[in-house]
Amino acid sequence: MTATRLGTWARRNRWGLALLPIAAVAVLAASSDRLDAYYLMANPIRASVAEPGQAITFQTQAVDADGSHDLAVELSLAGTTPTSELWGGDSIDLPDGARLVRVDLALAAPPESILLGCQMAVVDTEGLRYDYQHLPIGGGSQPVSPCVPEDTPGPRPSLGALGGGGLAPDEEPRPERWSVGPVFVVPEDAEIEAVLVWWNLPDYAELRVG
């Protein structure tokens, strides 16, 4: 009785069963599309790597209301240094088991390049990532963008109908070469292995610490 029922069911659904492998492939393809759109594009995946002491020209794109803009930025990591204050001099009340690390980074790019919107992180030897925080927990503040001088950040991204774009009134152009010193909150025992810099994921620059 059971065999007969199964046989009848199989004959009745033979076309559906035949299409199952195709459906499975379609589901996997759709899943891979979502993976590319939501995971790969939201995480640092494709690295341009600079070994300790090496300068790198990182080529990427920044996006604003006017579209994509090609960027070519020279990056050179001088090192990471323990510090007791945030970038700009603000103090901070650190939680137990935490410390501050300053990243000393030299950059070069044409003054007309739109570099606001850069993001930065440090990675320790355990593979844990600590992102740059403009308003870190514990008080104080740092410049919003960790890759440009606070007083001369250069042209701003376009906001489309809302305006923006270009230099602010009475603002001096950004120099062709400059240095930054963003500060990160990390665990006391974290050993920094690399500094990550990006504008538009999944592409990023990885500057390894000596």
Protein Blocks (a to p, Z undefined) as FASTA:
>chain_A
ZZmmmmmmmmmmmmmmmmmmmmmmmmmmmmmmmmmmmmmmmccfbdcdddehiacddddd
dddfkbccddddddddfbdcddfbdehiiacdddehiacddddddddddfklcfehiacd
dddfkopacdddfbaghiajddfblkbcfklnojaddehjnggeijdehiacddfbdcdd
ddcdddfklccfbdcddfbdcbdcddddZZ
